[in-house]
Every structure is written in C-alpha cells, then in structure tokens.
Amino acid sequence: MLGLDNLSINRRLVEKLEVVVTVFWLLYFTGVRVPPPLPESLVNALSYPFIAILVILHWKRLSWFATRDIPLLLLVGMALASLFWSVAPEFTLDFNRGLLRTFMFGAYLATRYSLKEQMKILTWVFGIGAILNLVVALAIPSYGVTDEGAFVGLFPYKNYMGYTMVLGAITFLLTAFQERKPNWLAWSGFCLTVALIVLARSSGSLVCLLVLLALMPLYWLIKLHYKTKVILLCLVCILAGSAAIIIFGNLETILVNILGKNIEFNGRTPLWTLIIEKVVEERPWLGYGMNAFWKSDAGLYVITNTWAKSRETFLSQSFNFHSGYMPVFSGLGFLGISLYAITLVTVFIRVVILLLSTKQKEFFWCLQFLIFIIVGGFADDIVSILNTSSYCVIYVSICLLTAIEWRRIKVNQKRYVSTNLTKLDPSHSSESKIS
C-alpha cells in the first residue's frame, strides 16, 4: 500500500510539474522578452528539450492526435517543405525548427488536456503575464514603457502586449461567466487585462477587443428556444448591417480622428500591395519559402521603395509584415494561402457546429479565438496560425480536439439512427449482420 501511495504522489507531482512547464512555455511563446541577465538564445534553445520531453511522455497518443486534422497537416507539411524552394534555406530551416516545436507542443496540449482544462491553464498564463507586465512597466519604466508613453511590459512592442491581453480578457470574461457565484479573481483579471490594453495604446488590439466583446451576447442567443432565437438573430443582423453601413460610410473619420490612423493604415496598405505585386510577378504559386522573403531581392526592393527604408531594417534586410497573412502568402504563394484559408474555414465551421450542438462555453471560446486570429491577422504577423507563437500552439490544439469531438459526435449520431431503425424494424438488425 505504501508503494502505491508513493506512486500516486509521484504521479501527481509529475502532473503538476507538467502544468508549470506548460504555463511557462506558453507565456514565453507569446513573445515576451527575456530579462537582460539571461540570454534570449539560451532560453529559446532550452524550449526544444523541454517540449521534446513532454512529447516523449505521451508519444503514443500524441502520434494519433497529431494526424486528426488533414488540412492542418497539409499546411504545416507545405511550410516545412518550402525549405526545398526557399531563396534563403538557412532562415527557412530556422523557422521550420520553431514551427515543428510549435506544432508538437500544440499536439501535446490536445493530447494531455481538454478544452476546459486548457482554459484554466490559459487563465494562469494570462494572469501571470498581466501582473508581470504591470509590475515591470511601473517598477522599470525605462524597460516597460516606450518613449511615447505606451506600456509594453515584458514585450518588445505595444501590439504584442495588446493582442496577448485581448485574448486574456476574453478568457477571463468567459471564466467569470462559468461560475454561478461571482468569481472575483476572473473579474479582476479581466479588468487588469483591459486596463493594460488601454495603457498599451494599441488601436488594433483595442478594435479586436471591442469586436470580441460585441460577440459575447451570441452565446446566450444560442441557448435560447428556436422561435426566440430566430427573432433575435434577425434583429442582430439588422443592427449589424446598420453598424457596417455607418462604419464604412465614415471609415476615414474613424481611422483618422478616433484611432489616430490614416486611410492607408499607417502605411500598411502600400507595403502589402508591393509585396503582393512582387510575389505574383516572380513566385505566384509557391512563394519564396517561409521566413525568406525579406532575404530575397524582392524583399530588398519592397524595403527600399516603401517607408521601411527609413528604418534600420534597410541594413539588416529584415522587417515586420504587419499582417498574419502576408508571411504565408510571400512564403508559400497562392497554394499556401489557399491551404491557410481552407484549414481556417474548416475548423471555423466545425467549431460553430459543435457550439450549436453542445452549447458549451469551451467551444464559444474557440469561436472567439478564431475570430481573434482573423481580425488580429490584419494588424500584426504574430497573430497567425502559422508561426512560432502561442497563438499557433493554441490553434493546433483546437484543430485536433475539435476534429476528434466532431468524429465522436458523428459516430454517436450513426449509432443513434441505427438503434432507432432496429427498434422500428427488428429485421434491420439481422439484415445488417447477414450483410
């Protein structure tokens, strides 16, 4: 008995240690800067053996889980294969190592934790991140606050912190709604993350937050009876259509006067236009290879012919795409961006069907996350399903878990239909056995 008790205690310790390691690396992959005493390269290098250990501990189940979503596999496989046509193989190889680590980490999450458990883990990730960012910004303003007064905390740029806190705010808000009694920790986390979004002065993340908050009533709408749901849905469509007309009719006023942007999104539109032109002219189908565009002659041409030429990137020949879609299009061409769209649409439809079928908050959180990826992808390349950030890790996990849940529901429906047919016609069972 004593030996069994020790075994049980050791197992619980290992499980808790796994959670701690998972929280740490998810926080690190959001893009936080490592404090000066620790070299960034060392921490990044340590992530590979740590995640490899997690994968090895569950390799049997993980190998099955990782192959449940074919469109995702094709997209990741194409990104890895882009090494063979890359204009800068060494940079694509470096990206591929990170992408493979990200994919395996996401598969590990799907293997090890349910969506409900992952939401709890993410509340720890975003809670710890929010507190650390606030402490760093207040205690060391030279490190955590930009010259313009925007809070960045442990992040290199304000948008990084802004978008991370957006996802944190939605996670805390849904966690608060899950409890019948007031969950003051969740509400405190929500208020703190919203405050940090405002202090970060990231207009893109603020817009993203408002979009996601506006969608919150949809969850209660889904739970209503059919007739009430139809009436309210029609009302929502009318209001949404009216809002869209007002927004697009006053787009320039909103961008310039409210968000402080110009009609070209602070120079993003000309940058994207030139990138698209170069890819279409030179490598339309397969692109330049992942993480290789800025190392090509086309990348240098874009830098020298846009506002990017005034930056230090002119010398380093590296730049931010300011979009989650442009890295995929420039790296994998039309085939890659088509696969990107297919996997995104596939999992989106799957999540919607699962949400309507189960009405579980976890699937609504998945829907919110996908909308976050779609909207945030228009502003920064860290918000993408094909990179080395935590967003990609979470997306991989959602794809695999929803694919498995989708298959389980379909199997249960077939069994239900078969059982009813047998009850109505007993000969059906015998005929099935004969056949």
C-alpha positions in Angstrom: 0.0 0.0 0.0 2.8 2.4 0.8 4.4 1.7 -2.6 1.0 2.5 -4.3 0.7 5.7 -2.2 4.2 6.8 -3.2 3.4 6.1 -6.9 0.3 8.1 -6.7 2.1 11.0 -5.1 4.9 10.9 -7.7 2.3 10.9 -10.5 0.6 13.9 -9.1 3.9 15.7 -8.7 4.7 14.9 -12.4 1.3 16.2 -13.5 1.7 19.5 -11.5 5.2 19.9 -12.9 3.9 19.4 -16.5 1.3 22.2 -15.8 4.1 24.5 -14.6 6.3 23.8 -17.6 3.3 24.2 -20.0 2.4 27.6 -18.4 6.0 28.8 -18.6 6.5 28.0 -22.3 3.0 29.3 -23.3 3.9 32.6 -21.7 7.3 32.7 -23.3 5.9 31.9 -26.7 3.6 34.9 -26.5 6.7 36.9 -27.4 7.9 38.2 -24.1 11.5 39.5 -23.8 13.9 37.7 -21.6 15.3 39.9 -18.8 18.9 41.1 -19.5 20.8 38.7 -17.2 19.5 35.7 -19.3 20.5 35.4 -23.0 17.5 35.1 -25.3 19.1 32.4 -27.4 19.7 30.2 -24.3 16.1 30.3 -23.2 14.9 29.6 -26.7 17.3 26.7 -27.1 16.1 25.2 -23.8 12.5 25.1 -25.1 13.4 22.3 -27.5 14.5 19.6 -25.0 11.7 20.6 -22.5 9.0 20.2 -25.1 10.7 17.1 -26.5 10.4 15.5 -23.0 6.7 16.4 -22.9 6.1 14.9 -26.3 8.0 11.7 -25.4 6.0 11.2 -22.3 2.8 10.9 -24.4 4.2 9.9 -27.8 1.8 7.0 -28.4 -1.4 9.1 -28.0 0.3 12.2 -29.5 1.1 10.4 -32.7 -2.6 9.6 -33.2 -3.9 13.0 -32.1 -1.5 14.9 -34.4 -2.9 13.3 -37.5 -6.6 14.0 -36.9 -6.8 17.3 -39.0 -5.7 16.7 -42.6 -5.9 20.4 -43.8 -3.7 21.4 -40.9 -1.2 18.7 -41.6 -1.0 19.7 -45.3 -0.4 23.4 -44.3 2.3 22.5 -41.8 3.8 20.0 -44.2 4.0 22.6 -47.0 5.6 25.1 -44.8 8.3 22.5 -43.8 8.7 21.5 -47.5 9.3 25.1 -48.5 12.9 24.6 -47.5 13.4 23.0 -50.9 12.4 26.1 -52.9 13.4 28.8 -50.4 15.6 31.6 -51.6 17.2 31.6 -48.1 17.3 28.0 -46.9 19.1 28.8 -43.6 16.4 31.2 -42.5 13.6 28.8 -43.6 15.3 25.9 -41.7 15.4 28.1 -38.6 11.7 28.8 -39.0 10.9 25.2 -39.6 12.6 24.1 -36.3 10.4 26.6 -34.4 7.3 25.6 -36.4 7.8 21.9 -35.7 8.3 22.7 -32.0 5.1 24.7 -32.0 3.1 22.0 -33.8 4.3 19.3 -31.4 3.6 21.5 -28.4 0.0 22.1 -29.7 -0.5 18.4 -30.3 0.8 17.7 -26.7 -1.8 20.1 -25.3 -4.6 18.4 -27.3 -3.3 15.0 -26.0 -2.9 16.0 -22.4 -5.7 18.5 -21.6 -9.3 19.0 -22.6 -10.5 22.4 -23.8 -11.9 23.2 -20.3 -8.6 22.3 -18.7 -6.7 24.4 -21.3 -8.9 27.4 -20.5 -7.8 27.1 -16.8 -4.2 26.8 -17.9 -4.5 29.9 -20.0 -6.0 31.9 -17.2 -2.8 31.2 -15.3 -0.7 32.2 -18.4 -2.5 35.5 -19.0 -2.9 36.2 -15.2 0.8 35.8 -14.6 1.7 37.7 -17.8 -0.6 40.6 -16.9 0.8 41.0 -13.4 4.4 40.8 -14.6 3.8 43.3 -17.3 2.2 45.8 -14.9 5.0 45.4 -12.3 7.7 45.8 -15.0 6.1 48.9 -16.5 5.6 50.6 -13.1 8.9 49.5 -11.5 11.2 49.8 -14.5 9.6 52.3 -16.9 12.8 52.6 -19.0 12.3 48.9 -19.8 8.5 48.5 -19.8 7.3 51.8 -21.2 8.1 53.3 -24.6 9.2 56.9 -25.2 5.7 57.7 -26.3 4.3 56.5 -23.0 2.8 53.2 -24.2 3.0 50.2 -21.9 4.9 47.2 -23.3 5.9 45.5 -20.1 7.9 42.4 -20.9 7.0 42.6 -24.6 9.2 44.2 -27.4 6.3 46.1 -28.9 3.0 47.5 -27.7 1.0 45.4 -30.2 2.5 42.2 -28.7 1.2 43.1 -25.3 -2.1 44.5 -26.6 -3.1 41.3 -28.5 -2.0 39.0 -25.8 -4.1 40.9 -23.3 -7.1 40.8 -25.6 -7.0 37.0 -25.6 -6.5 37.2 -21.8 -9.5 39.5 -21.4 -11.8 37.2 -23.3 -10.6 34.1 -21.4 -11.1 35.8 -18.0 -14.5 37.0 -19.0 -15.7 33.6 -20.1 -14.2 32.1 -17.0 -16.1 34.6 -14.9 -19.4 33.7 -16.6 -18.8 30.0 -16.0 -19.3 30.3 -12.2 -22.7 30.8 -10.6 -21.2 32.8 -7.8 -19.1 35.9 -8.6 -15.5 34.9 -9.5 -13.6 37.9 -8.3 -10.3 36.6 -9.5 -11.6 36.2 -13.0 -13.2 39.6 -12.9 -10.0 41.2 -11.6 -8.0 39.5 -14.4 -10.5 40.9 -16.9 -10.2 44.4 -15.6 -6.4 44.3 -15.4 -6.0 43.0 -19.0 -8.4 45.6 -20.3 -6.5 48.3 -18.5 -3.2 47.1 -20.0 -4.8 47.1 -23.5 -5.7 50.8 -23.0 -2.3 51.6 -21.5 -0.5 49.9 -24.4 -2.2 52.4 -26.8 -2.5 49.7 -29.4 -5.5 50.7 -31.5 -5.5 47.4 -33.4 -5.9 45.3 -30.3 -8.5 47.7 -28.9 -10.6 47.2 -32.0 -10.1 43.5 -31.7 -11.3 43.6 -28.1 -14.4 45.5 -29.0 -15.3 43.1 -31.8 -14.9 40.1 -29.4 -16.9 41.8 -26.6 -19.7 42.6 -29.1 -20.0 39.0 -30.0 -20.4 37.9 -26.3 -24.3 38.0 -26.4 -24.2 35.4 -29.2 -23.6 32.7 -26.6 -26.8 33.4 -24.7 -28.6 33.7 -28.1 -27.5 30.2 -29.0 -29.0 28.8 -25.8 -32.5 30.3 -26.4 -35.5 28.5 -27.8 -35.8 28.3 -31.6 -38.5 31.0 -32.2 -36.9 33.5 -29.9 -33.5 32.7 -31.4 -34.8 33.4 -34.9 -36.4 36.7 -33.9 -33.3 37.9 -32.1 -31.0 36.7 -34.8 -32.9 38.8 -37.4 -32.6 41.8 -35.1 -28.9 41.2 -34.6 -28.4 41.0 -38.4 -30.3 44.3 -38.9 -28.3 46.0 -36.2 -25.0 44.6 -37.6 -25.9 45.6 -41.1 -26.7 49.2 -40.0 -23.5 49.4 -38.0 -21.5 48.2 -41.0 -23.0 50.8 -43.2 -22.3 53.6 -40.7 -18.7 52.3 -40.2 -17.8 52.0 -43.8 -19.5 55.3 -44.6 -17.4 57.1 -42.0 -14.2 54.9 -42.3 -11.8 57.8 -42.8 -13.2 59.7 -39.8 -13.0 56.7 -37.6 -9.4 55.9 -38.6 -8.0 59.4 -38.5 -9.9 61.1 -35.7 -10.7 58.2 -33.4 -7.9 55.6 -33.9 -5.2 58.0 -35.0 -4.6 56.1 -38.2 -4.6 57.3 -41.8 -6.7 55.7 -44.6 -3.7 53.5 -45.5 -3.4 52.0 -42.0 -0.2 53.9 -41.2 1.5 52.8 -44.5 0.5 49.1 -44.3 -1.6 49.1 -47.5 1.2 50.3 -49.8 3.6 47.8 -48.2 1.1 44.9 -48.7 0.4 46.0 -52.2 4.0 45.9 -53.2 4.6 42.6 -51.5 1.6 41.1 -53.4 2.9 42.5 -56.7 6.4 41.0 -56.3 5.0 37.6 -55.3 2.5 37.5 -58.2 5.2 38.6 -60.7 8.0 36.3 -59.6 6.8 33.3 -57.5 3.0 33.2 -57.5 2.4 29.5 -56.7 5.0 28.5 -54.1 6.4 31.8 -52.9 9.9 32.5 -51.6 9.9 29.9 -48.8 8.9 30.6 -45.2 10.8 33.3 -43.4 12.8 34.0 -46.6 11.0 36.9 -48.3 13.0 39.7 -46.7 16.2 38.0 -47.6 15.4 38.0 -51.3 15.9 40.7 -53.9 12.1 41.2 -53.9 12.2 41.9 -50.1 15.0 44.4 -50.5 13.1 46.1 -53.3 10.0 46.4 -51.1 12.1 47.8 -48.2 13.8 50.4 -50.4 10.6 51.5 -52.1 8.4 52.0 -49.0 8.5 53.8 -45.7 10.5 50.8 -44.4 13.7 52.3 -46.0 13.9 54.9 -43.2 14.4 52.2 -40.6 17.4 50.2 -39.5 15.8 47.3 -41.5 17.4 48.7 -44.6 20.8 47.4 -43.3 19.6 44.2 -41.7 17.2 43.4 -44.6 14.5 42.2 -42.2 11.1 43.7 -41.5 7.7 43.1 -39.9 4.9 42.2 -42.4 2.4 43.9 -40.1 0.0 41.1 -41.1 -0.6 37.5 -40.3 -1.4 36.7 -43.9 1.4 38.2 -45.8 4.2 35.9 -44.3 2.2 32.9 -45.6 1.5 34.4 -49.0 5.1 35.5 -49.5 6.4 32.2 -48.2 4.0 29.7 -49.8 2.3 31.6 -52.6 -1.3 31.0 -53.7 -1.2 27.4 -52.8 -0.1 28.1 -49.3 -2.6 30.9 -48.6 -5.3 28.7 -50.1 -4.4 25.9 -47.6 -4.3 28.5 -44.9 -7.9 29.6 -45.8 -9.1 26.0 -46.1 -7.9 25.0 -42.6 -9.2 28.2 -41.0 -12.6 27.8 -42.7 -12.8 24.1 -41.9 -12.1 24.5 -38.2 -14.4 27.5 -38.0 -17.3 25.6 -39.4 -16.5 22.6 -37.1 -16.4 24.9 -34.1 -19.8 26.5 -35.0 -21.5 23.1 -35.4 -20.0 21.8 -32.1 -21.1 25.0 -30.4 -24.7 24.7 -31.7 -24.8 21.0 -30.8 -23.3 21.2 -27.3 -23.8 24.8 -26.3 -20.6 24.5 -24.2 -18.7 27.7 -23.3 -15.4 26.0 -24.3 -16.5 25.9 -28.0 -17.6 29.5 -27.8 -14.2 30.4 -26.5 -12.7 28.5 -29.5 -15.0 30.6 -31.8 -13.8 33.8 -30.1 -10.2 32.7 -30.6 -10.7 32.0 -34.3 -12.3 35.5 -34.7 -9.4 36.9 -32.8 -6.9 35.3 -35.2 -8.9 36.5 -38.3 -9.2 40.1 -37.1 -5.8 40.4 -35.4 -4.1 38.9 -38.5 -4.8 42.2 -40.3 -2.5 44.1 -38.0 0.5 42.0 -36.9 2.2 38.9 -38.1 2.5 37.4 -34.6 -1.3 36.8 -34.7 -1.2 33.9 -37.1 -1.9 30.2 -37.3 1.4 29.5 -39.0 4.3 30.9 -36.9 6.2 30.0 -33.7 3.9 31.9 -31.2 1.5 30.6 -28.5 -1.4 31.5 -30.9 -0.2 28.8 -33.3 0.1 26.3 -30.3 -3.5 27.1 -29.2 -4.8 26.8 -32.8 -3.2 23.4 -33.4 -4.7 22.2 -30.1 -8.2 23.5 -31.1 -8.0 21.9 -34.6 -7.1 18.5 -33.2 -9.5 18.5 -30.3 -12.5 19.7 -32.3 -11.7 17.2 -35.1 -11.8 14.4 -32.6 -15.0 15.7 -30.9 -16.6 16.1 -34.4 -15.9 12.5 -35.3 -17.2 11.3 -31.9 -20.5 13.2 -32.4 -20.9 11.7 -35.9 -20.3 8.2 -34.6 -22.8 8.7 -31.8 -25.4 10.0 -34.4 -24.9 6.9 -36.6 -25.4 4.7 -33.6 -28.5 6.6 -32.6 -30.0 6.2 -36.0 -29.1 2.6 -36.2 -30.7 1.9 -32.8 -33.9 3.6 -33.8 -34.1 1.7 -37.0 -33.7 -1.5 -35.1 -36.5 -0.6 -32.8 -38.8 0.3 -35.6 -37.8 -2.7 -37.8 -36.2 -5.7 -35.9 -35.3 -7.3 -39.2 -32.9 -4.4 -39.9 -30.5 -5.7 -37.3 -30.5 -9.3 -38.7 -30.1 -8.0 -42.2 -27.1 -5.9 -41.1 -25.5 -8.9 -39.5 -26.0 -11.0 -42.7 -24.6 -8.4 -44.9 
